[in-house]
Amino acid sequence: MEIKQARFFVSNSDPGKCPRPDKPEYAFIGRSNVGKSSLINMLTNSKSLAKTSGKPGKTRLINHFLIDESWYLVDLPGYGYAKVPKAEREKWEKFFRAYILQRVNLCCLFVLVDIRHQAMESDLGFMTWLGENQVPFAVVFTKSDKLKPEAAELAILKYKEVLSGLFEPLPHIFITSSSRILGKKEILDFIGEVSASWGKL
């Protein structure tokens, strides 16, 4: 699948004000500064659809983008460290968790993790929460260009070993690099396949 058109639709902090759930929806989330905006821009062939920043905590709202007039891509606030007051981080987490649990058209939540880091408790705890609430999710390794191929392969193997102790079967896993346009086809093809069956179940 190739994205031909992507446009901003709406931003808010109230799940009840999100667009009507009449199209399949795919959301992206991860620890602050994991490369989420860069990945979204890579997937949508855009340089500025999602705002990138070297400062963690740039995304502070639920941002909906309408893709090819047929599905929504959603940019969610990051979790974990960010240079903002704790109360504000907790507010973000409250509304994005409410969004995740309430959106009946959420087909998959892509959880981004930096391939350079070992499995972190914040990521694993969040994924466990998703599993407990039966939220469909996939793991997306970002910044794979920052490691040599052998190191990247070993990092993923170790991460899978950790995940295997928590999930059976393992969630879908994607390996990406925004600078090298790696993983784009795999993610978009997956979205296309899921969307093709949406509403038919």
C-alpha angles and dihedrals in degrees: 000000000000124000112232100176134021124174137171111257111174145331127207145140096227117084088203090065096053118117119284108283093241097118132053113266133206121190131197124210139158145137115310114281094015092132098262098143092046090052092049091050090049093051093048097043090242135129097203112015089112114034113243124206139171087221114086116236099041094137110067103157140050101267119198122198121187111224120204087333088280110082142016128243111199126203110204129193115267122250129221124033121017132147094249132100116284091239090058093049090050090051091053091049093050094054098040091050089050089050092051093051097042105043105098091187095053101122098178139357112213109212110202122210129179107246091214094067131072118242108296126212092233091057096042092046091051093048090049089053089052091051093048089052093044093240111160110237143165130205118236119194110209133197095028089157088070091071133054112254093254092050092047091051091050092048091053092047091053091047091051090052090056093046092049088064090057107033137042112215103022117246118252111281127208129186115211146177117185093198093052096037089238121162095014097116093045094052095044093046089051091051090048092052094048092046091051090063096038112121093014096090 
